[in-house]
Amino acid sequence: MNDAALYRLLTWASPAYPTGAFSYSHGLEWAVEAGSVRGVADLLGYTEAALARGGGWIDAVLFAQTWRAATIGGPDTHPQHGEWQELDECFELAGAFRGGAETALESRQQGAAFLQVTRRAWPHPLLDSFAKRWGERPIAHCAAVALACAAHGIAVRPALQAYLHAFAANLVSAGARLIPLGQSDAQIAIARLAPVIEAIVTHALQRPVDDLGTAVPLMELGSLLHETQYTRLFRS
């Protein structure tokens, strides 16, 4: 990547980017309440499961597919009017592929916020034309980020690596507040997740959409139970 592309990627993956990520825990708040996540080892297990077999895995595969659909003909070209079918299918699937209302809100709210802010701060005709066509339909966060990366010439592998790092870092940050953990333990967790994320990126770039699926029933159930949890800090 050139310096300009790296600058954009660092900005979009930053917790300071105003998507509201800090207000979501991906069901972790219920897991802490239920006593399933009590320390750094449990938090690592929860985050790895979300990345490898849960919402993070779905996002990773659909991120790669969306990026490719937005770069028909190569990384420096983009679909013309009338060539949007594959890209639209990626957005439709990404917008629907959540097990519960709160995780759907988590993805869609962040996706809409990301696209809105990015169009103003980092404008591009591809983002504007998509927003005009798509209207008020749900926008998954992973698809919105992938589209922006494709539009601004950011290669898919580092883009996906940054997206999954942000996904994991947000879960670790939520865990640090909920369990709670010290800052050193939180950073140790982030460091230990590095090879996990690298392996998921490699795997996701090779998998077709037909192979999509999740295998985290307790996490999905926890997310549903969180909807009626008595005391909540997070929206998911």
C-alpha positions in Angstrom: 0.0 0.0 0.0 1.0 3.6 -0.6 1.0 6.0 2.3 -2.3 7.5 1.4 -4.0 4.1 1.4 -2.4 3.2 4.7 -3.6 6.4 6.3 -7.2 5.8 5.2 -7.1 2.2 6.5 -5.7 3.2 9.9 -8.3 5.9 10.2 -11.3 3.6 9.3 -10.1 0.9 11.7 -9.5 3.3 14.6 -11.9 3.1 17.6 -12.1 6.9 17.2 -14.0 6.5 13.9 -17.6 7.5 14.7 -19.5 4.2 14.0 -20.7 3.6 17.6 -18.7 0.4 17.9 -18.0 1.1 21.6 -21.7 0.6 22.5 -21.8 -3.0 21.3 -20.4 -6.2 23.0 -21.6 -8.9 20.5 -23.3 -10.8 23.3 -20.3 -10.7 25.6 -22.2 -8.7 28.3 -24.5 -11.7 28.8 -21.6 -14.2 28.9 -20.0 -12.1 31.7 -23.3 -11.9 33.6 -23.8 -15.6 33.3 -20.3 -16.3 34.6 -19.1 -17.9 31.3 -16.4 -15.3 30.8 -14.4 -14.5 34.0 -10.9 -13.6 32.9 -8.5 -13.1 30.1 -8.4 -16.8 29.0 -12.2 -16.9 28.8 -12.3 -13.6 26.9 -9.7 -14.9 24.4 -11.9 -18.0 23.9 -15.0 -16.0 23.3 -13.3 -13.6 20.9 -11.6 -16.4 19.0 -15.0 -18.2 18.6 -16.7 -15.0 17.3 -13.9 -14.6 14.8 -13.5 -18.1 13.6 -17.0 -19.6 13.9 -19.4 -16.6 14.5 -20.2 -13.2 13.2 -16.5 -12.4 12.6 -16.2 -15.3 10.2 -19.3 -14.3 8.3 -18.0 -10.8 8.0 -14.6 -11.9 6.8 -15.9 -14.0 3.9 -18.5 -11.4 2.9 -15.9 -8.6 3.2 -13.7 -10.4 0.7 -16.6 -11.1 -1.7 -17.8 -7.5 -1.5 -14.3 -6.1 -2.2 -14.0 -8.4 -5.3 -17.5 -7.5 -6.5 -16.5 -3.8 -6.3 -13.4 -4.2 -8.3 -14.6 -6.0 -11.5 -11.8 -6.1 -14.0 -9.0 -5.4 -11.4 -8.2 -3.3 -8.4 -8.2 -0.1 -10.3 -11.6 -0.5 -12.0 -15.1 -0.4 -10.7 -18.5 -1.7 -11.9 -20.3 0.5 -14.3 -24.0 1.2 -14.1 -25.9 -2.0 -14.8 -23.1 -4.2 -13.5 -24.2 -4.1 -9.8 -25.9 -7.5 -9.4 -23.0 -9.3 -7.7 -22.2 -6.3 -5.4 -25.9 -6.0 -4.5 -26.1 -9.7 -3.6 -23.2 -9.3 -1.3 -24.8 -6.4 0.5 -28.1 -8.2 0.7 -26.6 -11.3 2.2 -24.3 -9.4 4.6 -27.3 -7.3 5.8 -29.4 -10.4 6.5 -26.7 -12.8 8.0 -27.2 -12.2 11.7 -28.8 -14.5 14.2 -30.6 -12.0 16.4 -32.0 -8.5 16.5 -29.2 -7.0 18.5 -26.3 -8.3 16.4 -28.2 -7.3 13.3 -28.5 -3.8 14.8 -24.8 -3.9 15.7 -23.8 -4.5 12.1 -26.4 -2.3 10.4 -26.0 0.7 12.6 -22.2 0.7 12.2 -22.5 0.1 8.5 -24.8 3.1 7.9 -22.7 5.3 10.1 -19.5 4.2 8.4 -20.8 4.9 4.9 -22.3 8.3 5.9 -19.1 9.5 7.6 -16.8 8.2 4.9 -18.8 9.8 2.1 -18.3 13.1 3.8 -14.7 12.8 4.9 -13.3 10.5 2.2 -15.7 11.1 -0.8 -15.6 8.8 -3.9 -18.1 8.5 -6.8 -18.5 4.7 -6.2 -19.7 5.3 -2.6 -22.1 8.1 -3.7 -23.6 6.0 -6.5 -24.0 3.0 -4.2 -25.7 5.1 -1.5 -28.1 6.6 -4.1 -29.0 3.2 -5.5 -29.3 1.4 -2.2 -31.5 3.9 -0.4 -32.7 3.0 3.1 -32.0 -0.8 2.9 -29.8 -2.3 5.6 -26.1 -1.8 5.2 -23.8 -4.3 6.9 -20.7 -2.9 8.5 -18.3 -5.4 6.8 -19.7 -4.7 3.3 -19.6 -0.9 3.8 -15.9 -1.0 4.8 -15.0 -3.4 2.0 -16.7 -1.1 -0.5 -14.8 1.9 0.8 -11.5 0.0 0.7 -12.1 -1.1 -2.9 -13.1 2.4 -4.0 -10.0 3.9 -2.5 -7.6 1.3 -3.9 -6.8 -0.5 -0.6 -5.7 -4.2 -1.2 -8.1 -6.8 0.2 -5.7 -8.6 2.5 -4.6 -5.7 4.7 -8.1 -4.2 4.5 -9.6 -7.4 6.0 -6.8 -7.8 8.5 -7.6 -4.3 9.8 -11.3 -4.9 9.9 -10.9 -8.1 11.9 -8.4 -6.4 14.2 -11.0 -3.7 14.9 -13.7 -6.4 15.5 -11.5 -8.2 18.0 -10.2 -5.1 19.7 -13.7 -3.9 20.3 -14.6 -7.2 22.0 -11.5 -7.1 24.1 -12.3 -3.5 25.1 -15.8 -4.5 26.1 -14.4 -7.4 28.1 -11.9 -5.1 29.8 -14.8 -3.0 31.1 -17.2 -5.8 31.9 -15.0 -8.4 33.7 -13.0 -6.1 34.4 -9.4 -6.5 33.1 -6.3 -4.4 33.5 -4.9 -2.6 30.4 -1.9 -4.9 30.3 -4.1 -8.0 30.2 -6.2 -6.4 27.4 -3.1 -5.8 25.3 -1.9 -9.4 26.0 -5.2 -10.6 24.6 -4.9 -8.5 21.5 -1.3 -9.8 20.9 -2.4 -13.4 21.3 -5.2 -12.9 18.8 -2.7 -11.8 16.0 -2.1 -15.3 14.6 -5.8 -16.2 14.9 -6.7 -13.2 12.8 -4.0 -13.9 10.3 -5.2 -17.5 9.8 -8.8 -16.4 9.4 -7.9 -13.8 6.8 -6.1 -16.4 4.8 -9.0 -18.9 5.1 -11.7 -16.3 4.3 -10.0 -15.1 1.1 -10.2 -18.7 -0.2 -13.8 -19.6 0.7 -16.8 -19.1 -1.5 -20.1 -17.7 -0.2 -21.7 -21.1 -0.5 -19.6 -22.3 2.4 -20.8 -19.7 4.8 -22.1 -20.8 8.2 -21.7 -20.3 12.0 -21.2 -22.7 14.8 -21.6 -20.7 18.0 -25.0 -21.6 19.4 -24.3 -20.5 23.0 -23.0 -17.2 21.7 -26.2 -16.7 19.6 -28.4 -17.7 22.6 -26.5 -15.3 24.8 -27.1 -12.5 22.3 -30.9 -13.3 22.4 -30.9 -13.4 26.2 -29.1 -10.0 26.3 -32.2 -8.4 24.8 -34.0 -8.8 28.1 -31.0 -8.6 30.5 -32.0 -6.5 33.5 -28.9 -4.3 33.7 -27.0 -3.5 30.5 -24.1 -1.3 29.5 -24.1 -2.4 25.8 -26.6 -2.5 23.0 -25.7 -6.1 22.1 
